Amino acid sequence: MKITLIGSGNVAAHLGLAFRNAGIEIRQVYSRRLPNAQHLAAMVEAEPVTDLTLIDTSADFYFIAVADSAIPAVAESMPAVSGVVAHTAGCVSIEALKRFVSFGSFYPFQTFTKERKIDFEKIHLLIEGNNYLTEQKLFAVASQLTPFAETANAEKRTTLHLAAAFGCNFVNHLYAIAQKILDEAGLSFDCIKPLIEETASKATAIDPVLAQTGPARRGDTGVMQYHLNKLAGKTDLQNIYKLLSDSICSFEQAAV
């Protein structure tokens, strides 16, 4: 089993390390920038490449881990290959790769940062192939990384991606807002870390709706108005506060 990685960012780096740790050979790592290609290639003991036309056409798999918007152009620039070509995106149809004989998606449902170690055995890997044989080949690779490999068409992947925007990206942005509020008051973000950990623990242990607390959950308009007053002059944060509070209230009303 021989793999070529197209990309050198967060997803490519974590996938490459997971493949290497599973004993899978990585032939080449492509990146437009030579230092990036060299850095990841050194980590996974592969050859760095900066020209897509020069990638090895005899690999068994080509995993395209680049920005979603770049996938069509990358696929168009690749030479004809007989191996499976799969992108790692959540919101891109596999039809973007239809010029190849065997193509699909290999979507690791996780947030990746190069500086953070990820246990791939806990990740859900979402697979789609243009035919049964392609899907089975992708499963063969996925099964060496995690026991949680499953088929997911574009509709399922985009739904999961949307849920992740709310449950991951937006939540993390709210952490950043909380940090800024604390910083401006001369308080440490460390104060809120146990609260964040307990909230995340509850949300994954029980129904998130049941885990909800706070003034909006209680319908405490006095406290909510006090918070809004504290945000005087920060219209953007006031709007976010109102919008989220209204959404919490609507969830509570629906649950009654």
ABEGO torsion letter per residue (X at the ends): XBBBBBEABAAAAAAAAAAAAAGBBBABBBBABAAAAAAAAAAAGBBBBABAAABBAABABBBBBBBAAAAAAAAAABBBBABBBBBABAABBAAAAAABABBEBBBBBBBBBAABBBBAAABBBBBBBABAAAAAAAAAAAAAABABBBBBBAAAAAAAAAAAAAAAAAAAAAAAAAAAAAAAAGBBAAAAAAAAAAAAAAAAABBAAAABBEAAAAGBAAAAAAAAAAABGBAAAAAAAAAAAAAAAAAAAAAX
